[in-house]
Amino acid sequence: MRVHLRPATPADAPRVATLLIETRRAFMPYAPSAHPEPEVREWVANVLVPSGGVIVAEVHGQVVGVMATAHSEQGSWVNQMAVEPALVNQGIGAVLLAHAVNTLAPPIRLYTFQANAGARRFYERHGFLPVELTDGQANEERCPDVLYELKQQRPGGLES
């Protein structure tokens, strides 16, 4: 499957929002969204996509994945990542994550819910290590999460 990455445009906002909503519904029923769907769609269109750092993955011209990244004093962050639920485990997430590893300054950090076993296996398979477990009081869902970190990469995007 050939995956093409490109920066998200305002026209992608509805599809990006749908991916985030559908992925949460399919894989995180234990952590329902803290916001109703219309609010999520508005946030994606007016905040997330315009903020930059949002990459979409296309297959056959269709947006099937999304990743949002940012930078802070603590390093680089993968803030959002979602793949069309029917296409999970087909390499789309790996292409998105490889893009982050190859373009972001280390360390690269991200949070996922502790109960999200599939995501945790995925990130650990790609060299991310859990560095902190929380009780979830700092996230909107109040769901225990885990902070992952990839400290540095070797040339070619491989972790060391």
C-alpha positions as CSV (number, residue, x, y, z in Angstrom):
1,M,0.0,0.0,0.0
2,R,1.5,3.3,-1.1
3,V,1.0,6.1,1.6
4,H,1.5,9.7,0.6
5,L,2.0,12.3,3.3
6,R,1.2,16.0,3.0
7,P,0.4,19.0,5.2
8,A,-3.2,19.3,6.1
9,T,-5.2,22.1,4.5
10,P,-8.4,23.7,5.7
11,A,-10.3,21.5,3.2
12,D,-9.1,18.5,5.2
13,A,-10.6,19.6,8.5
14,P,-13.9,17.7,8.2
15,R,-12.1,14.4,7.4
16,V,-9.4,14.9,10.1
17,A,-12.2,15.5,12.6
18,T,-14.0,12.3,11.4
19,L,-10.8,10.3,11.8
20,L,-10.2,11.5,15.3
21,I,-13.9,10.9,16.3
22,E,-14.1,7.4,14.7
23,T,-10.7,6.3,16.0
24,R,-11.7,7.2,19.6
25,R,-15.1,5.5,19.2
26,A,-13.5,2.3,17.8
27,F,-10.5,1.9,20.1
28,M,-11.1,4.0,23.2
29,P,-14.6,3.3,24.5
30,Y,-13.3,3.6,28.0
31,A,-12.3,7.2,27.4
32,P,-15.3,9.0,25.7
33,S,-14.6,12.4,24.4
34,A,-14.9,15.3,26.8
35,H,-16.4,17.3,24.0
36,P,-19.5,16.7,21.7
37,E,-18.8,16.0,18.1
38,P,-19.7,19.5,16.8
39,E,-17.2,21.0,19.2
40,V,-14.5,18.6,18.1
41,R,-15.2,19.5,14.5
42,E,-15.0,23.2,15.3
43,W,-11.7,22.8,17.2
44,V,-10.2,20.8,14.3
45,A,-11.2,23.4,11.7
46,N,-10.4,26.5,13.8
47,V,-7.5,25.5,16.0
48,L,-5.8,22.2,15.1
49,V,-5.4,22.5,11.3
50,P,-4.6,26.2,11.3
51,S,-1.9,25.7,14.0
52,G,0.3,23.9,11.5
53,G,2.1,20.6,12.2
54,V,-0.8,18.6,11.0
55,I,0.1,15.9,8.4
56,V,-2.4,13.7,6.6
57,A,-1.8,10.3,5.1
58,E,-3.5,9.5,1.8
59,V,-4.0,6.2,0.1
60,H,-5.4,6.4,-3.5
61,G,-6.2,10.1,-2.9
62,Q,-8.2,9.5,0.2
63,V,-7.2,10.8,3.6
64,V,-6.9,7.7,5.9
65,G,-4.6,9.0,8.7
66,V,-3.6,12.1,10.5
67,M,-0.8,13.2,12.9
68,A,-0.5,16.5,14.7
69,T,2.9,17.6,16.1
70,A,4.2,20.5,18.1
71,H,7.3,21.8,19.8
72,S,7.8,22.9,23.4
73,E,10.6,23.5,25.9
74,Q,10.5,19.8,26.7
75,G,11.0,18.7,23.1
76,S,8.8,17.7,20.3
77,W,5.3,16.2,20.7
78,V,3.0,14.0,18.8
79,N,-0.3,15.4,20.0
80,Q,-2.8,13.5,17.9
81,M,-2.5,10.4,15.7
82,A,-5.3,8.5,14.1
83,V,-5.7,6.0,11.3
84,E,-9.0,4.9,9.7
85,P,-10.0,2.0,12.0
86,A,-10.6,-0.4,9.1
87,L,-7.0,0.2,7.9
88,V,-5.1,-0.2,11.2
89,N,-2.2,-2.6,11.1
90,Q,-1.5,-1.9,7.4
91,G,1.5,0.4,7.9
92,I,-0.1,3.8,7.8
93,G,0.6,4.7,11.4
94,A,4.2,3.5,10.9
95,V,4.6,5.9,8.0
96,L,3.2,8.8,10.0
97,L,5.4,8.0,13.0
98,A,8.5,7.6,10.8
99,H,7.8,11.0,9.5
100,A,7.7,12.4,13.0
101,V,11.0,10.6,13.9
102,N,12.7,11.9,10.8
103,T,11.6,15.5,11.1
104,L,11.1,16.4,14.7
105,A,13.9,17.3,17.1
106,P,14.4,14.8,20.0
107,P,13.3,14.0,22.4
108,I,9.9,13.2,20.9
109,R,7.1,12.7,23.4
110,L,3.5,11.6,23.3
111,Y,0.7,10.5,25.7
112,T,-1.6,7.6,25.2
113,F,-4.1,6.1,27.6
114,Q,-2.8,3.2,29.8
115,A,-5.7,1.1,28.7
116,N,-4.9,1.6,25.0
117,A,-2.9,-1.7,24.6
118,G,-2.7,-1.5,20.8
119,A,-1.3,2.0,20.8
120,R,1.2,1.1,23.5
121,R,2.4,-1.9,21.6
122,F,2.7,0.2,18.5
123,Y,4.8,3.0,20.1
124,E,7.0,0.5,22.0
125,R,7.6,-1.4,18.8
126,H,8.9,1.9,17.3
127,G,11.3,2.5,20.1
128,F,9.3,4.8,22.4
129,L,9.7,4.1,26.1
130,P,7.2,4.7,28.9
131,V,8.7,7.4,31.2
132,E,5.7,8.3,33.4
133,L,2.3,6.8,34.3
134,T,-0.3,9.2,35.6
135,D,-3.7,8.8,37.2
136,G,-5.3,10.8,34.4
137,Q,-6.2,13.9,36.5
138,A,-4.4,16.2,34.1
139,N,-6.3,15.1,31.0
140,E,-9.8,16.0,30.0
141,E,-11.1,12.4,30.1
142,R,-9.7,11.8,33.6
143,C,-8.4,8.5,32.3
144,P,-5.0,7.1,33.4
145,D,-2.3,7.8,30.7
146,V,1.3,7.1,30.0
147,L,3.9,9.5,28.7
148,Y,6.2,7.9,26.1
149,E,9.5,9.3,24.9
150,L,12.0,8.6,22.1
151,K,15.2,10.2,23.2
152,Q,17.2,10.4,20.1
153,Q,17.4,9.0,16.6
154,R,20.4,7.8,14.5
155,P,20.7,9.0,10.9
156,G,17.9,7.4,8.9
157,G,15.3,7.9,11.6
158,L,16.1,4.8,13.7
159,E,16.1,5.2,17.4
160,S,19.2,4.7,19.5
